[in-house]
Amino acid sequence: MSRVGNSAIAIPSGVTVSQQDGVVVVKGKNGELSAPLHSEVELVVADDVATVKPRRKTKLSQSLWGTMRATINNMVVGVGEGFTRKLEINGVGYRAAMQGNKLVLNLGYSHPVEMAVPAGLTVAVENNTQINISGADKQLLGQFASEIRSKRPPEPFKGKGVKYAGEHIVRKEGKKK
């Protein structure tokens, strides 16, 4: 039985949750998000609480129950408060800058790496080495942060590269003479 699925979703004031033709639509101050509701799961919205229940006792519906509840909860939190992810750049000469709607990264390659910022996300660069990404869609935000990190992941000897704020890099010992 799903422990995540058992929890009810508290809907804060200013956020509305509706269901139309198998699609869940969540509206709030940070925008509007929608996701398809799987046919094995049903959504019940009453007052300021939404609950997700499986339609049958099959393995598929039991496994989708908690997943759909977590997805809907992330949409509610996203349009209400929003999500933020912070990245740090370590290394001599490594820096980031915003040019219009593009994030330009200098990561030790012979050319700067340019990345277009997806719609729905805002990117701010502080001190040329800290990148703050914020938005309502948690999945899109995490995907974009992961793509930035993949351009130069932190290496284990000196720790140079792009890492998440608070991420611990396991260091290796260098060569011995």
One Martini backbone bead per residue (centre of mass of N, CA, C, O) as a GRO file, in nm:
protein
  177
    1MET     BB    1   0.098   0.035   0.020
    2SER     BB    2   0.071   0.370  -0.007
    3ARG     BB    3   0.215   0.637   0.166
    4VAL     BB    4   0.190   0.876  -0.024
    5GLY     BB    5  -0.111   0.837  -0.126
    6ASN     BB    6  -0.254   0.880   0.157
    7SER     BB    7  -0.197   1.164   0.131
    8ALA     BB    8  -0.302   1.473   0.142
    9ILE     BB    9  -0.371   1.769  -0.046
   10ALA     BB   10  -0.291   2.087   0.022
   11ILE     BB   11  -0.475   2.381  -0.060
   12PRO     BB   12  -0.399   2.683  -0.107
   13SER     BB   13  -0.449   2.996  -0.127
   14GLY     BB   14  -0.476   3.074  -0.480
   15VAL     BB   15  -0.538   2.769  -0.549
   16THR     BB   16  -0.636   2.562  -0.829
   17VAL     BB   17  -0.817   2.250  -0.880
   18SER     BB   18  -0.863   2.065  -1.186
   19GLN     BB   19  -1.077   1.849  -1.399
   20GLN     BB   20  -1.020   1.763  -1.759
   21ASP     BB   21  -1.019   1.505  -1.955
   22GLY     BB   22  -0.768   1.373  -1.785
   23VAL     BB   23  -0.679   1.665  -1.670
   24VAL     BB   24  -0.465   1.845  -1.464
   25VAL     BB   25  -0.536   2.173  -1.326
   26VAL     BB   26  -0.307   2.429  -1.208
   27LYS     BB   27  -0.363   2.739  -1.033
   28GLY     BB   28  -0.162   3.045  -0.987
   29LYS     BB   29   0.069   3.296  -0.931
   30ASN     BB   30   0.297   3.120  -1.116
   31GLY     BB   31   0.061   2.986  -1.284
   32GLU     BB   32   0.022   2.702  -1.514
   33LEU     BB   33  -0.052   2.352  -1.471
   34SER     BB   34  -0.026   2.031  -1.647
   35ALA     BB   35  -0.159   1.686  -1.628
   36PRO     BB   36  -0.198   1.366  -1.679
   37LEU     BB   37  -0.443   1.136  -1.588
   38HIS     BB   38  -0.456   0.835  -1.499
   39SER     BB   39  -0.688   0.572  -1.536
   40GLU     BB   40  -0.605   0.422  -1.249
   41VAL     BB   41  -0.674   0.714  -1.136
   42GLU     BB   42  -0.826   0.927  -0.885
   43LEU     BB   43  -0.964   1.258  -0.835
   44VAL     BB   44  -1.037   1.441  -0.525
   45VAL     BB   45  -1.211   1.752  -0.480
   46ALA     BB   46  -1.228   1.918  -0.150
   47ASP     BB   47  -1.202   2.218  -0.098
   48ASP     BB   48  -0.863   2.210   0.050
   49VAL     BB   49  -0.866   1.904  -0.071
   50ALA     BB   50  -0.667   1.640  -0.217
   51THR     BB   51  -0.728   1.312  -0.356
   52VAL     BB   52  -0.576   0.993  -0.422
   53LYS     BB   53  -0.707   0.705  -0.606
   54PRO     BB   54  -0.754   0.391  -0.674
   55ARG     BB   55  -0.958   0.195  -0.883
   56ARG     BB   56  -0.780  -0.056  -0.825
   57LYS     BB   57  -0.598  -0.372  -0.716
   58THR     BB   58  -0.354  -0.325  -0.887
   59LYS     BB   59  -0.026  -0.288  -0.949
   60LEU     BB   60  -0.044  -0.035  -1.128
   61SER     BB   61  -0.228   0.143  -0.947
   62GLN     BB   62  -0.046   0.132  -0.695
   63SER     BB   63   0.210   0.264  -0.836
   64LEU     BB   64   0.055   0.534  -0.942
   65TRP     BB   65  -0.056   0.669  -0.691
   66GLY     BB   66   0.201   0.813  -0.569
   67THR     BB   67   0.294   0.954  -0.828
   68MET     BB   68   0.043   1.135  -0.875
   69ARG     BB   69   0.051   1.275  -0.602
   70ALA     BB   70   0.336   1.404  -0.635
   71THR     BB   71   0.277   1.561  -0.895
   72ILE     BB   72   0.043   1.736  -0.784
   73ASN     BB   73   0.197   1.857  -0.545
   74ASN     BB   74   0.419   1.997  -0.720
   75MET     BB   75   0.218   2.182  -0.863
   76VAL     BB   76   0.104   2.329  -0.615
   77VAL     BB   77   0.377   2.437  -0.508
   78GLY     BB   78   0.472   2.581  -0.770
   79VAL     BB   79   0.224   2.790  -0.800
   80GLY     BB   80   0.263   2.904  -0.507
   81GLU     BB   81   0.598   2.917  -0.456
   82GLY     BB   82   0.811   2.744  -0.582
   83PHE     BB   83   1.132   2.674  -0.727
   84THR     BB   84   1.483   2.610  -0.630
   85ARG     BB   85   1.815   2.622  -0.784
   86LYS     BB   86   2.162   2.573  -0.704
   87LEU     BB   87   2.474   2.672  -0.852
   88GLU     BB   88   2.826   2.592  -0.875
   89ILE     BB   89   3.142   2.739  -0.970
   90ASN     BB   90   3.459   2.569  -1.013
   91GLY     BB   91   3.737   2.753  -1.119
   92VAL     BB   92   3.968   2.876  -1.322
   93GLY     BB   93   3.776   3.081  -1.538
   94TYR     BB   94   3.503   3.008  -1.436
   95ARG     BB   95   3.185   3.113  -1.588
   96ALA     BB   96   2.884   3.318  -1.579
   97ALA     BB   97   2.618   3.441  -1.809
   98MET     BB   98   2.381   3.674  -1.924
   99GLN     BB   99   2.220   3.674  -2.266
  100GLY     BB  100   1.929   3.736  -2.229
  101ASN     BB  101   1.808   3.397  -2.298
  102LYS     BB  102   2.112   3.322  -2.224
  103LEU     BB  103   2.349   3.088  -2.111
  104VAL     BB  104   2.691   3.159  -2.037
  105LEU     BB  105   2.967   2.927  -2.044
  106ASN     BB  106   3.291   2.911  -1.884
  107LEU     BB  107   3.468   2.573  -1.885
  108GLY     BB  108   3.759   2.540  -2.050
  109TYR     BB  109   3.695   2.572  -2.326
  110SER     BB  110   3.736   2.703  -2.655
  111HIS     BB  111   3.429   2.758  -2.589
  112PRO     BB  112   3.132   2.877  -2.533
  113VAL     BB  113   2.842   2.786  -2.350
  114GLU     BB  114   2.515   2.774  -2.486
  115MET     BB  115   2.190   2.830  -2.318
  116ALA     BB  116   1.862   2.795  -2.334
  117VAL     BB  117   1.594   2.917  -2.169
  118PRO     BB  118   1.322   2.798  -2.061
  119ALA     BB  119   1.004   2.821  -2.041
  120GLY     BB  120   0.932   2.914  -1.694
  121LEU     BB  121   1.223   3.015  -1.642
  122THR     BB  122   1.465   3.155  -1.410
  123VAL     BB  123   1.785   3.324  -1.442
  124ALA     BB  124   2.056   3.382  -1.207
  125VAL     BB  125   2.364   3.567  -1.174
  126GLU     BB  126   2.622   3.538  -0.924
  127ASN     BB  127   2.952   3.621  -0.924
  128ASN     BB  128   2.992   3.418  -1.186
  129THR     BB  129   2.937   3.134  -0.982
  130GLN     BB  130   2.619   3.171  -0.945
  131ILE     BB  131   2.318   2.975  -0.997
  132ASN     BB  132   1.971   3.070  -1.030
  133ILE     BB  133   1.686   2.858  -1.036
  134SER     BB  134   1.342   2.931  -1.131
  135GLY     BB  135   1.009   2.774  -1.076
  136ALA     BB  136   0.714   2.569  -1.112
  137ASP     BB  137   0.861   2.331  -1.260
  138LYS     BB  138   1.032   2.070  -1.130
  139GLN     BB  139   1.121   1.902  -1.375
  140LEU     BB  140   1.240   2.129  -1.554
  141LEU     BB  141   1.442   2.236  -1.347
  142GLY     BB  142   1.606   1.971  -1.305
  143GLN     BB  143   1.683   1.929  -1.602
  144PHE     BB  144   1.840   2.197  -1.646
  145ALA     BB  145   2.043   2.160  -1.415
  146SER     BB  146   2.159   1.893  -1.530
  147GLU     BB  147   2.261   2.012  -1.800
  148ILE     BB  148   2.459   2.210  -1.678
  149ARG     BB  149   2.629   2.001  -1.516
  150SER     BB  150   2.708   1.820  -1.775
  151LYS     BB  151   2.921   2.017  -1.905
  152ARG     BB  152   3.086   2.015  -1.596
  153PRO     BB  153   3.165   1.802  -1.393
  154PRO     BB  154   3.291   1.724  -1.105
  155GLU     BB  155   3.605   1.662  -1.003
  156PRO     BB  156   3.793   1.460  -0.766
  157PHE     BB  157   4.066   1.633  -0.721
  158LYS     BB  158   3.968   1.965  -0.727
  159GLY     BB  159   3.647   2.032  -0.795
  160LYS     BB  160   3.600   2.103  -1.079
  161GLY     BB  161   3.299   2.269  -1.169
  162VAL     BB  162   2.959   2.176  -1.167
  163LYS     BB  163   2.745   2.228  -0.882
  164TYR     BB  164   2.555   2.179  -0.630
  165ALA     BB  165   2.432   2.316  -0.367
  166GLY     BB  166   2.565   2.106  -0.110
  167GLU     BB  167   2.746   1.930  -0.260
  168HIS     BB  168   2.942   1.640  -0.224
  169ILE     BB  169   3.280   1.588  -0.301
  170VAL     BB  170   3.467   1.320  -0.365
  171ARG     BB  171   3.792   1.285  -0.286
  172LYS     BB  172   4.109   1.237  -0.426
  173GLU     BB  173   4.415   1.118  -0.438
  174GLY     BB  174   4.698   1.183  -0.558
  175LYS     BB  175   4.994   1.152  -0.657
  176LYS     BB  176   5.283   0.972  -0.580
  177LYS     BB  177   5.644   0.973  -0.538
   0.00000   0.00000   0.00000
